Amino acid sequence: MPSRQSRGNGFYYGHPQNRFWIILAGLLTELPPAGTAAKREFLLRHRIALWDVIASCKITGSGDASIRDVAANDLNRILSAAPIRQIFCNGAKAYALYNRYCLGQIGKEAVQLPSTSSANAAFTSERLAAAWQTILDALQLDRP
């Protein structure tokens, strides 16, 4: 579930301390996009889809540990509309929720990546970038 700030912004990874955009842009040798329009354009240009495992839930603030009463998104909507080659989960909680609510419905295994949240202090930006390198393989599948 997106952070409180991301939910308020209406777009993914909106908290300024979340390292998602910095890590992804660094892997793709670009500057991090600023603002929702630039982020959308960045994702489209690199053929990356972002989607939530959870459609709705009860959550206190932004804490994953407080998530309850989960209603999962129907990921078949995006899978039938786009040629999704690989699903990556940003963090252990997203991965666990995906496996619990989506895997059986979709039948497509996901790859767990370490969370880009600032709460994941055990991972420096360098360690995150190294772990996230695996997405480059998936992105290269369509490229000449």
C-alpha positions in Angstrom: 0.0 0.0 0.0 1.5 3.4 -0.9 2.6 5.6 1.9 0.3 8.3 3.3 2.2 10.9 1.3 2.0 8.9 -1.9 -1.7 8.4 -1.4 -2.1 12.2 -0.9 -0.1 12.9 -4.0 -2.0 10.4 -6.0 1.1 8.7 -7.4 3.7 6.1 -6.4 6.7 6.6 -4.2 5.8 10.2 -3.3 7.6 10.4 0.0 10.9 12.3 -0.6 12.9 9.9 1.5 11.8 6.8 -0.5 14.7 5.9 -2.7 12.6 4.3 -5.5 13.0 7.0 -8.1 16.7 7.6 -7.3 17.5 3.9 -7.6 15.5 3.3 -10.7 16.8 6.4 -12.5 20.4 5.5 -11.5 20.0 2.1 -13.0 18.7 3.6 -16.2 21.5 6.3 -16.2 19.1 9.2 -15.9 18.3 11.9 -13.4 15.4 11.1 -11.1 12.2 12.5 -12.5 10.5 15.3 -10.6 6.8 15.6 -10.4 4.0 13.2 -11.4 4.0 14.0 -15.1 7.8 13.4 -15.4 7.5 10.2 -13.4 4.7 8.9 -15.7 6.7 9.8 -18.8 9.8 8.1 -17.3 7.9 4.9 -16.7 6.3 4.9 -20.2 9.6 5.6 -21.9 11.2 2.6 -20.1 8.1 0.4 -20.5 7.7 0.0 -16.7 4.2 -0.6 -15.2 3.6 0.2 -11.5 0.5 -1.3 -9.8 -0.5 -2.0 -6.3 -1.0 -5.5 -4.9 -3.7 -4.0 -2.6 -6.8 -2.2 -3.9 -7.8 -1.2 -0.4 -7.1 -2.0 3.2 -7.1 -0.5 6.6 -3.8 1.0 7.5 -2.5 3.3 10.2 -0.3 6.0 8.6 2.2 4.3 6.3 3.2 1.3 8.4 3.1 -2.0 6.6 2.7 -3.8 10.0 -0.7 -2.1 10.5 -2.2 -3.4 7.2 -5.4 -5.4 7.7 -8.7 -6.1 6.0 -7.0 -6.4 2.6 -8.8 -6.4 -0.7 -6.4 -7.3 -3.5 -6.2 -5.7 -6.9 -7.2 -7.8 -9.8 -3.8 -7.8 -11.5 -5.3 -9.7 -14.5 -6.5 -6.3 -15.6 -3.0 -5.0 -16.2 -1.6 -8.4 -17.3 -4.3 -8.6 -20.1 -3.7 -5.1 -21.2 0.1 -5.0 -21.3 2.9 -7.5 -22.1 4.2 -7.8 -18.6 7.3 -10.0 -18.6 8.2 -10.0 -14.9 6.6 -8.9 -11.7 8.9 -7.3 -9.0 7.8 -6.6 -5.5 9.3 -3.7 -3.7 9.9 -5.2 -0.3 9.1 -8.2 1.8 5.5 -7.1 2.7 4.5 -6.5 -0.9 6.0 -9.9 -1.8 4.1 -11.6 1.0 0.9 -9.9 0.1 1.4 -10.7 -3.6 2.0 -14.4 -2.8 -1.0 -14.5 -0.5 -3.6 -12.7 -2.6 -2.4 -12.7 -6.2 -0.1 -15.6 -7.1 -2.9 -18.2 -7.1 -5.1 -16.0 -9.2 -2.4 -15.1 -11.7 0.0 -18.0 -11.6 3.0 -15.7 -12.3 5.9 -15.8 -9.9 7.2 -12.5 -8.6 10.7 -11.5 -7.6 11.2 -9.9 -4.2 13.5 -6.9 -4.2 14.6 -5.1 -1.0 12.3 -2.2 -0.1 13.4 1.3 -1.3 11.6 2.8 1.8 13.8 4.8 4.1 12.6 2.5 6.8 14.8 -0.2 5.3 17.9 1.4 6.8 19.8 -1.9 6.6 20.2 -1.3 2.8 22.4 1.5 1.7 21.6 3.1 -1.7 24.6 1.2 -3.1 23.2 -2.2 -1.8 19.8 -1.3 -3.1 21.1 -0.5 -6.6 23.1 -3.7 -6.7 20.0 -5.8 -5.7 17.8 -3.9 -8.1 20.1 -4.6 -11.1 18.0 -7.6 -11.8 15.2 -5.5 -13.3 17.6 -4.5 -16.1 17.4 -8.0 -17.5 13.7 -7.8 -17.7 13.7 -4.4 -19.3 16.2 -5.6 -21.9 14.0 -8.4 -23.2 12.1 -6.0 -25.6 15.1 -3.9 -26.7 17.1 -4.4 -29.9 
